[in-house]
Amino acid sequence: MSDLTFGYAAMLEQFHPREVIELTAYAEGKGFSGCMAADHFQPWVPAQGESSFVWNVLSAVGERTKGDFGPGVVCPSFRWHPAIVAQAAATMETMHPGRSWLGLGAGEALNEHVLGGYWPEAGERSRRMWEAIEVINKLFTASLAGKDTKHNGEFFKLETTRLWTMPEQAPPILVATAGPLNAKKTGKFADGIITVGAPLDKIEMLFGKFAEGAREVGKDPDAMPKVLQIHMSWAPTDEEAMANAITEWPNGGMKFAKADIRSPHDFAAMAKLVRREDFEGRMVISSDPDEHRAEIQKYADLGFDRIYLHNVGRNQREWIDVFSEQVLPKITR
């Protein structure tokens, strides 16, 4: 088990790309280590106001910081052919050896429907993701050996080729999942797991399935990265913290699956129904740093290696200052 690190979850949905870069560098200067940013084409709700291209932003983050970073997550299946994702990830790792990682997921209509294609049900989306991962791994393995590869599967075709710019070691593939079947496959076919804050018994179940899959193919699950993203709302007063949650991150209070919703405007309409009580058990909203510390400590005790933190308000620098001084130093492994 590696040491626990705390990274900055950069929300490209909320902030101008230059501001994201500045905030990530500021967070690192205050003791945060690493950056996670998602590949969104649209924000969740129009009020968030941004949605920049994750690869451009992370390239600049890599130049301004020294910690790890990665897209958490990219869907390698609808907007992107897996070969393009493999090329982007290989280039990133070539530029910043040993620092980058590739987070992959099955996708959400909010981002993937924009090309106008068929949007399948969850089972097919998972199958597409796993085939995409097979293509990416083929390209990584063959290219490291200086060879070409090809693929002809259910969803993807790759004619004979290789990645001509390839790092000495392929970036690790981390899969984002919240279900038992994909958690087990993640242990078998990926290098690590990403998940979001959830009831502890659910995460323990995911870890169990992840370990089961890893051991089936002779891997040590304890040596594989376990990555968590936590959303929270901290502000100087409880009232400000709650207002930030409702205004900036109402999707955090929506107690239903969101993968099939296509428009930020549809999310905004649903956000009008979100109430204070809808966030209970889903996100800590408090002005008390110790309340946030206690929540993070629960996840640290489960065995996560990296925890990326997202404060939903616009008060990023103030939050970074408070947490770097009053929260993170008190969390034990």
Backbone hydrogen bonds in HBPLUS format (Angstrom, degrees):
<---DONOR---> <-ACCEPTOR-->    atom                        ^
c    i                          cat <-CA-CA->   ^        H-A-AA   ^      H-
h    n   atom  resd res      DA  || num        DHA   H-A  angle D-A-AA Bond
n    s   type  num  typ     dist DA aas  dist angle  dist       angle   num
A0005-THR N   A0305-ASP O   2.96 MM 300  6.45 152.2  2.04 148.4 155.6     1
A0307-ILE N   A0005-THR O   2.96 MM 302  6.39 159.1  2.00 155.9 162.3     2
A0033-SER N   A0006-PHE O   2.61 MM  27  5.59 171.9  1.62 148.8 151.6     3
A0007-GLY N   A0307-ILE O   2.83 MM 300  6.05 151.3  1.91 130.4 140.2     4
A0309-LEU N   A0007-GLY O   2.95 MM 302  6.27 160.8  1.99 152.1 147.2     5
A0008-TYR N   A0034-GLY O   2.96 MM  26  6.21 167.3  1.98 143.3 140.0     6
A0036-MET N   A0008-TYR O   3.09 MM  28  6.45 154.9  2.16 143.8 148.1     7
A0009-ALA N   A0309-LEU O   2.97 MM 300  5.23 165.9  1.99 136.6 133.4     8
A0010-ALA N   A0036-MET O   2.80 MM  26  5.97 139.7  1.96 157.3 170.7     9
A0014-GLN N   A0011-MET O   3.05 MM   3  5.50 158.4  2.10 111.0 117.4    10
A0015-PHE N   A0011-MET O   3.25 MM   4  6.47 152.1  2.33 155.7 163.3    11
A0050-GLU N   A0013-GLU O   3.11 MM  37  4.64 150.7  2.20 136.0 128.0    12
A0019-GLU N   A0016-HIS O   2.89 MM   3  5.20 119.1  2.27 106.8 122.8    13
A0020-VAL N   A0016-HIS O   2.93 MM   4  6.28 152.8  2.01 156.5 165.4    14
A0021-ILE N   A0017-PRO O   3.09 MM   4  6.35 159.2  2.14 149.4 153.5    15
A0022-GLU N   A0018-ARG O   3.05 MM   4  6.31 161.0  2.09 146.0 151.1    16
A0023-LEU N   A0019-GLU O   2.84 MM   4  6.00 162.0  1.87 152.3 157.4    17
A0024-THR N   A0020-VAL O   2.91 MM   4  6.07 156.5  1.97 149.0 155.3    18
A0025-ALA N   A0021-ILE O   3.05 MM   4  6.26 162.3  2.09 148.9 153.4    19
A0026-TYR N   A0022-GLU O   2.89 MM   4  6.07 155.0  1.95 146.0 153.8    20
A0027-ALA N   A0023-LEU O   2.82 MM   4  6.02 158.1  1.87 148.3 153.9    21
A0028-GLU N   A0024-THR O   3.03 MM   4  6.28 157.7  2.08 146.7 152.3    22
A0029-GLY N   A0025-ALA O   3.03 MM   4  6.28 153.5  2.10 145.0 152.2    23
A0030-LYS N   A0027-ALA O   3.01 MM   3  5.09 141.4  2.17  98.8 110.5    24
A0032-PHE N   A0027-ALA O   2.97 MM   5  5.32 158.2  2.02 145.0 138.0    25
A0031-GLY N   A0028-GLU O   3.05 MM   3  5.15 165.9  2.07 108.4 111.6    26
A0035-CYS N   A0068-ASP O   2.93 MM  33  6.42 133.9  2.14 131.6 145.4    27
A0070-GLY N   A0035-CYS O   3.15 MM  35  6.68 141.3  2.31 154.2 165.7    28
A0037-ALA N   A0070-GLY O   3.32 MM  33  6.69 154.9  2.38 153.9 158.8    29
A0072-GLY N   A0037-ALA O   2.85 MM  35  5.49 143.0  1.99 116.3 126.7    30
A0039-ASP N   A0073-VAL O   3.09 MM  34  6.00 170.7  2.10 144.0 143.8    31
A0048-GLN N   A0045-VAL O   3.02 MM   3  5.80 153.3  2.10 123.2 129.9    32
A0049-GLY N   A0046-PRO O   3.04 MM   3  5.36 126.9  2.34 110.4 122.4    33
A0057-VAL N   A0053-PHE O   3.26 MM   4  6.54 167.5  2.28 157.3 160.8    34
A0058-LEU N   A0054-VAL O   2.89 MM   4  6.03 168.3  1.91 156.0 159.4    35
A0059-SER N   A0055-TRP O   3.02 MM   4  6.10 147.7  2.13 140.5 148.9    36
A0060-ALA N   A0056-ASN O   3.22 MM   4  6.56 155.5  2.28 147.0 152.4    37
A0061-VAL N   A0057-VAL O   2.86 MM   4  6.18 154.6  1.93 149.4 157.8    38
A0062-GLY N   A0058-LEU O   2.85 MM   4  6.00 155.7  1.91 146.5 152.0    39
A0063-GLU N   A0060-ALA O   3.11 MM   3  5.17 127.2  2.40  96.5 109.9    40
A0064-ARG N   A0060-ALA O   3.14 MM   4  6.40 138.3  2.32 143.7 155.0    41
A0064-ARG N   A0061-VAL O   3.08 MM   3  5.13 128.8  2.35  97.4 111.2    42
A0065-THR N   A0061-VAL O   2.99 MM   4  6.00 129.6  2.25 153.3 164.6    43
A0069-PHE N   A0099-ARG O   3.06 MM  30  6.36 146.4  2.17 144.5 146.3    44
A0101-TRP N   A0069-PHE O   3.13 MM  32  6.48 132.4  2.37 144.1 151.1    45
A0103-GLY N   A0071-PRO O   3.03 MM  32  5.48 131.4  2.27 147.5 158.6    46
A0074-VAL N   A0103-GLY O   2.79 MM  29  6.08 153.4  1.86 139.4 144.4    47
A0105-GLY N   A0074-VAL O   2.91 MM  31  5.98 142.9  2.05 143.6 145.1    48
A0084-ILE N   A0081-HIS O   2.95 MM   3  5.54 132.9  2.18 117.2 128.4    49
A0085-VAL N   A0081-HIS O   3.36 MM   4  6.78 156.4  2.42 150.3 157.0    50
A0086-ALA N   A0082-PRO O   2.89 MM   4  6.09 158.2  1.94 149.0 155.1    51
A0087-GLN N   A0083-ALA O   2.98 MM   4  6.21 155.2  2.05 142.2 148.5    52
A0088-ALA N   A0084-ILE O   2.95 MM   4  6.19 161.9  1.98 150.2 154.8    53
A0089-ALA N   A0085-VAL O   2.93 MM   4  6.12 166.1  1.95 153.9 157.4    54
A0090-ALA N   A0086-ALA O   2.89 MM   4  5.98 159.2  1.93 148.5 154.8    55
A0091-THR N   A0087-GLN O   2.96 MM   4  6.08 159.2  2.01 148.0 153.5    56
A0092-MET N   A0088-ALA O   3.02 MM   4  6.22 160.0  2.06 146.3 151.9    57
A0093-GLU N   A0089-ALA O   3.01 MM   4  6.23 163.1  2.04 149.9 153.8    58
A0094-THR N   A0090-ALA O   2.91 MM   4  6.07 145.9  2.03 142.5 152.5    59
A0095-MET N   A0091-THR O   2.98 MM   4  6.24 151.0  2.07 149.6 156.5    60
A0096-HIS N   A0092-MET O   3.01 MM   4  6.24 141.8  2.16 142.6 153.5    61
A0099-ARG N   A0096-HIS O   3.17 MM   3  5.77 156.6  2.23 144.1 142.6    62
A0102-LEU N   A0172-PRO O   2.91 MM  70  6.13 175.7  1.92 173.2 172.7    63
A0174-LEU N   A0102-LEU O   2.81 MM  72  5.99 166.1  1.83 149.2 153.9    64
A0104-LEU N   A0174-LEU O   2.82 MM  70  6.24 157.5  1.87 161.5 169.3    65
A0176-ALA N   A0104-LEU O   2.86 MM  72  6.08 167.9  1.87 167.9 170.5    66
A0111-ASN N   A0108-GLU O   3.10 MM   3  5.88 146.0  2.23 120.4 126.6    67
A0112-GLU N   A0108-GLU O   2.98 MM   4  6.05 175.2  1.98 156.5 157.7    68
A0109-ALA N   A0259-ALA O   2.73 MM 150  5.68 178.0  1.73 148.7 149.1    69
A0113-HIS N   A0109-ALA O   3.09 MM   4  4.96 162.4  2.12 128.6 130.1    70
A0116-GLY N   A0113-HIS O   2.76 MM   3  5.45 163.2  1.79 126.2 131.9    71
A0125-ARG N   A0121-GLU O   3.11 MM   4  6.38 158.5  2.16 153.2 159.8    72
A0126-SER N   A0122-ALA O   2.98 MM   4  6.27 153.7  2.05 153.5 159.6    73
A0127-ARG N   A0123-GLY O   3.10 MM   4  6.41 158.6  2.14 145.8 151.6    74
A0128-ARG N   A0124-GLU O   2.88 MM   4  6.10 160.6  1.92 154.2 159.3    75
A0129-MET N   A0125-ARG O   3.04 MM   4  6.26 154.7  2.10 142.4 149.1    76
A0130-TRP N   A0126-SER O   2.99 MM   4  6.31 162.6  2.02 156.2 159.6    77
A0131-GLU N   A0127-ARG O   3.01 MM   4  6.22 156.6  2.06 148.9 155.3    78
A0132-ALA N   A0128-ARG O   2.88 MM   4  6.07 156.0  1.94 148.0 155.5    79
A0133-ILE N   A0129-MET O   2.89 MM   4  6.19 152.9  1.96 149.8 157.1    80
A0134-GLU N   A0130-TRP O   3.03 MM   4  6.26 148.9  2.13 138.5 146.8    81
A0135-VAL N   A0131-GLU O   2.99 MM   4  6.38 153.1  2.06 149.6 156.2    82
A0136-ILE N   A0132-ALA O   2.92 MM   4  6.24 163.3  1.95 153.8 158.1    83
A0137-ASN N   A0133-ILE O   2.87 MM   4  6.03 166.2  1.89 152.6 156.3    84
A0138-LYS N   A0134-GLU O   2.92 MM   4  6.10 153.3  2.00 144.5 152.3    85
A0139-LEU N   A0135-VAL O   2.98 MM   4  6.27 161.6  2.01 152.3 156.6    86
A0140-PHE N   A0136-ILE O   2.90 MM   4  6.17 163.1  1.93 153.8 158.6    87
A0141-THR N   A0137-ASN O   2.88 MM   4  5.97 172.0  1.88 153.0 155.5    88
A0142-ALA N   A0138-LYS O   2.92 MM   4  5.97 171.7  1.93 154.4 157.1    89
A0143-SER N   A0139-LEU O   2.93 MM   4  5.74 158.7  1.97 142.7 149.8    90
A0144-LEU N   A0140-PHE O   3.02 MM   4  6.09 155.5  2.08 145.6 151.8    91
A0145-ALA N   A0141-THR O   3.27 MM   4  6.47 139.7  2.44 137.0 147.2    92
A0145-ALA N   A0142-ALA O   3.05 MM   3  5.11 126.4  2.34  95.5 110.0    93
A0147-LYS N   A0142-ALA O   2.82 MM   5  4.94 170.5  1.83 145.5 143.6    94
A0146-GLY N   A0143-SER O   3.03 MM   3  4.87 158.4  2.07 100.4 106.6    95
A0149-THR N   A0161-THR O   2.75 MM  12  5.58 150.1  1.84 149.9 156.0    96
A0161-THR N   A0149-THR O   2.97 MM  12  5.58 155.5  2.03 150.8 156.7    97
A0151-HIS N   A0158-LEU O   2.89 MM   7  4.74 160.2  1.93 135.6 137.3    98
A0158-LEU N   A0151-HIS O   2.68 MM   7  4.74 165.1  1.70 145.2 143.1    99
A0153-GLY N   A0156-PHE O   2.88 MM   3  5.38 177.2  1.88 169.1 168.4   100
A0191-ASP N   A0173-ILE O   2.80 MM  18  5.24 155.3  1.86 155.0 161.7   101
A0175-VAL N   A0192-GLY O   3.07 MM  17  6.52 155.8  2.13 147.3 143.9   102
A0194-ILE N   A0175-VAL O   2.88 MM  19  5.69 158.6  1.92 136.6 133.0   103
A0177-THR N   A0194-ILE O   3.03 MM  17  6.42 155.1  2.10 174.4 169.2   104
A0183-ALA N   A0179-GLY O   2.99 MM   4  6.05 143.0  2.13 145.1 156.6   105
A0184-LYS N   A0180-PRO O   3.03 MM   4  6.24 156.4  2.09 149.1 153.2   106
A0185-LYS N   A0181-LEU O   3.12 MM   4  6.44 161.8  2.15 147.2 152.3   107
A0186-THR N   A0182-ASN O   2.81 MM   4  5.89 145.6  1.92 140.2 150.0   108
A0187-GLY N   A0183-ALA O   3.15 MM   4  6.47 152.4  2.23 144.1 149.6   109
A0188-LYS N   A0184-LYS O   3.21 MM   4  6.58 144.6  2.34 141.1 150.6   110
A0188-LYS N   A0185-LYS O   3.06 MM   3  4.99 119.7  2.44  91.8 107.1   111
A0189-PHE N   A0185-LYS O   2.76 MM   4  5.86 170.9  1.77 163.9 165.2   112
A0190-ALA N   A0186-THR O   2.96 MM   4  4.99 144.6  2.09 137.1 138.7   113
A0193-ILE N   A0225-PRO O   3.00 MM  32  6.40 152.4  2.08 156.2 157.5   114
A0227-VAL N   A0193-ILE O   2.80 MM  34  6.03 173.3  1.80 163.0 165.1   115
A0195-THR N   A0227-VAL O   2.96 MM  32  6.44 147.0  2.07 150.4 159.5   116
A0229-GLN N   A0195-THR O   3.03 MM  34  6.52 145.1  2.16 147.5 158.4   117
A0197-GLY N   A0229-GLN O   3.12 MM  32  6.40 135.1  2.33 162.0 160.1   118
A0202-LYS N   A0199-PRO O   3.03 MM   3  5.45 128.4  2.30 107.8 120.9   119
A0203-ILE N   A0199-PRO O   3.21 MM   4  6.63 157.0  2.27 152.5 159.1   120
A0204-GLU N   A0200-LEU O   2.91 MM   4  6.14 158.8  1.96 151.3 157.3   121
A0205-MET N   A0201-ASP O   3.08 MM   4  6.22 148.5  2.18 136.1 144.1   122
A0206-LEU N   A0202-LYS O   2.95 MM   4  6.31 156.7  2.01 148.3 154.6   123
A0207-PHE N   A0203-ILE O   2.86 MM   4  6.12 162.4  1.89 155.2 159.5   124
A0208-GLY N   A0204-GLU O   2.95 MM   4  6.14 149.9  2.04 141.0 149.4   125
A0209-LYS N   A0205-MET O   2.99 MM   4  6.32 161.6  2.03 155.4 159.0   126
A0210-PHE N   A0206-LEU O   2.84 MM   4  6.00 159.9  1.88 151.5 158.0   127
A0211-ALA N   A0207-PHE O   2.87 MM   4  6.02 160.6  1.90 148.0 152.7   128
A0212-GLU N   A0208-GLY O   2.93 MM   4  6.12 153.6  2.00 144.2 152.2   129
A0213-GLY N   A0209-LYS O   2.98 MM   4  6.25 163.1  2.00 152.7 155.6   130
A0214-ALA N   A0210-PHE O   3.04 MM   4  6.27 160.2  2.08 148.2 153.9   131
A0215-ARG N   A0211-ALA O   2.94 MM   4  6.09 167.5  1.95 154.6 157.3   132
A0216-GLU N   A0212-GLU O   3.15 MM   4  6.33 143.7  2.29 142.9 152.3   133
A0217-VAL N   A0214-ALA O   3.16 MM   3  5.67 146.5  2.27 109.2 117.8   134
A0219-LYS N   A0214-ALA O   2.89 MM   5  4.95 161.2  1.92 143.6 137.7   135
A0218-GLY N   A0215-ARG O   3.12 MM   3  4.85 168.5  2.13 104.7 106.1   136
A0223-ALA N   A0220-ASP O   3.02 MM   3  5.56 154.3  2.08 115.7 123.3   137
A0224-MET N   A0221-PRO O   3.19 MM   3  5.17 164.1  2.22 104.2 108.7   138
A0305-ASP N   A0226-LYS O   2.87 MM  79  5.37 157.8  1.92 144.1 151.6   139
A0306-ARG N   A0226-LYS O   3.37 MM  80  6.65 163.3  2.40 148.3 149.5   140
A0228-LEU N   A0306-ARG O   2.94 MM  78  6.32 156.3  2.00 154.1 161.9   141
A0308-TYR N   A0228-LEU O   2.77 MM  80  6.15 168.0  1.78 165.5 166.2   142
A0230-ILE N   A0308-TYR O   2.97 MM  78  6.37 160.7  2.01 165.5 170.7   143
A0310-HIS N   A0230-ILE O   2.87 MM  80  6.07 149.0  1.97 172.3 172.9   144
A0232-MET N   A0310-HIS O   2.88 MM  78  6.15 141.6  2.03 168.0 172.7   145
A0312-VAL N   A0232-MET O   2.89 MM  80  6.13 162.5  1.92 164.9 168.2   146
A0233-SER N   A0284-VAL O   2.97 MM  51  6.34 156.5  2.03 165.4 164.1   147
A0286-SER N   A0233-SER O   3.04 MM  53  6.48 150.7  2.12 167.4 176.6   148
A0241-ALA N   A0237-THR O   3.04 MM   4  6.31 161.1  2.08 150.8 156.4   149
A0242-MET N   A0238-ASP O   2.93 MM   4  6.16 159.1  1.98 151.4 156.1   150
A0243-ALA N   A0239-GLU O   2.94 MM   4  6.12 160.3  1.98 147.0 153.0   151
A0244-ASN N   A0240-GLU O   2.87 MM   4  6.06 156.8  1.93 151.0 156.9   152
A0245-ALA N   A0241-ALA O   3.13 MM   4  6.36 155.0  2.19 142.3 148.6   153
A0246-ILE N   A0242-MET O   3.02 MM   4  6.28 167.5  2.03 157.1 159.4   154
A0247-THR N   A0243-ALA O   2.92 MM   4  5.95 157.7  1.97 148.2 154.8   155
A0248-GLU N   A0244-ASN O   2.74 MM   4  5.38 155.6  1.80 142.3 150.7   156
A0249-TRP N   A0245-ALA O   3.04 MM   4  4.98 141.4  2.19 118.5 129.8   157
A0252-GLY N   A0249-TRP O   3.00 MM   3  5.71 158.9  2.04 119.3 125.3   158
A0253-GLY N   A0250-PRO O   2.90 MM   3  5.47 160.3  1.94 116.7 123.1   159
A0254-MET N   A0251-ASN O   3.27 MM   3  5.17 167.4  2.29 103.9 106.8   160
A0261-ILE N   A0258-LYS O   3.26 MM   3  5.72 170.3  2.27 118.8 121.7   161
A0266-ASP N   A0263-SER O   3.09 MM   3  5.16 127.6  2.37  97.3 110.4   162
A0267-PHE N   A0263-SER O   3.15 MM   4  6.56 156.4  2.20 147.7 153.9   163
A0268-ALA N   A0264-PRO O   2.86 MM   4  6.11 150.0  1.95 142.3 151.0   164
A0269-ALA N   A0265-HIS O   3.04 MM   4  6.28 149.7  2.13 139.0 146.1   165
A0270-MET N   A0266-ASP O   3.07 MM   4  6.37 156.6  2.12 147.5 153.5   166
A0271-ALA N   A0267-PHE O   2.77 MM   4  5.98 140.9  1.92 144.5 156.9   167
A0272-LYS N   A0269-ALA O   3.37 MM   3  5.63 146.3  2.49 100.4 108.7   168
A0273-LEU N   A0270-MET O   2.98 MM   3  5.63 159.5  2.02 117.4 123.9   169
A0274-VAL N   A0271-ALA O   3.05 MM   3  5.18 157.8  2.10 106.8 113.8   170
A0278-ASP N   A0275-ARG O   2.96 MM   3  5.42 148.3  2.06 112.5 122.3   171
A0279-PHE N   A0276-ARG O   3.16 MM   3  6.00 166.4  2.18 123.0 126.5   172
A0280-GLU N   A0277-GLU O   3.22 MM   3  5.42 154.8  2.29 104.7 112.1   173
A0282-ARG N   A0279-PHE O   2.91 MM   3  5.22 159.3  1.95 133.2 134.6   174
A0283-MET N   A0279-PHE O   3.13 MM   4  5.69 144.4  2.27 169.0 161.2   175
A0291-GLU N   A0288-ASP O   3.02 MM   3  5.46 136.4  2.22 111.0 122.3   176
A0293-ARG N   A0289-PRO O   2.86 MM   4  6.18 155.5  1.92 148.3 156.4   177
A0294-ALA N   A0290-ASP O   2.97 MM   4  6.11 159.2  2.01 144.8 148.6   178
A0295-GLU N   A0291-GLU O   3.30 MM   4  6.50 152.8  2.37 137.2 143.8   179
A0296-ILE N   A0292-HIS O   2.98 MM   4  6.27 165.5  2.00 158.4 161.6   180
A0297-GLN N   A0293-ARG O   2.85 MM   4  6.01 155.8  1.91 151.7 159.2   181
A0298-LYS N   A0294-ALA O   3.27 MM   4  6.51 145.9  2.39 140.4 146.9   182
A0299-TYR N   A0296-ILE O   3.07 MM   3  5.39 121.6  2.42 103.3 116.8   183
A0300-ALA N   A0296-ILE O   2.97 MM   4  6.31 155.1  2.03 151.2 159.3   184
A0301-ASP N   A0297-GLN O   2.91 MM   4  6.10 153.1  1.98 150.9 157.0   185
A0302-LEU N   A0299-TYR O   3.06 MM   3  5.13 139.1  2.24  97.7 109.4   186
A0303-GLY N   A0300-ALA O   3.18 MM   3  5.62 152.2  2.26 108.5 116.2   187
A0319-TRP N   A0315-ASN O   3.05 MM   4  6.16 157.2  2.11 147.1 154.1   188
A0320-ILE N   A0316-GLN O   2.81 MM   4  6.05 163.7  1.84 157.4 162.0   189
A0321-ASP N   A0317-ARG O   2.94 MM   4  6.14 162.9  1.97 150.0 154.1   190
A0322-VAL N   A0318-GLU O   3.07 MM   4  6.31 166.4  2.09 150.0 153.2   191
A0323-PHE N   A0319-TRP O   2.91 MM   4  6.03 174.0  1.91 161.0 162.7   192
A0324-SER N   A0320-ILE O   2.90 MM   4  5.86 157.0  1.95 147.6 154.3   193
A0325-GLU N   A0321-ASP O   3.22 MM   4  6.30 140.1  2.38 140.3 149.5   194
A0326-GLN N   A0322-VAL O   2.75 MM   4  5.70 163.4  1.77 156.4 162.0   195
A0327-VAL N   A0323-PHE O   3.09 MM   4  4.64 149.9  2.18 118.1 123.4   196
A0328-LEU N   A0323-PHE O   2.94 MM   5  5.96 158.4  1.99 154.0 160.6   197
A0330-LYS N   A0327-VAL O   3.02 MM   3  5.59 146.7  2.13 116.4 126.3   198
A0331-ILE N   A0328-LEU O   3.26 MM   3  5.47 163.6  2.29 110.2 115.0   199
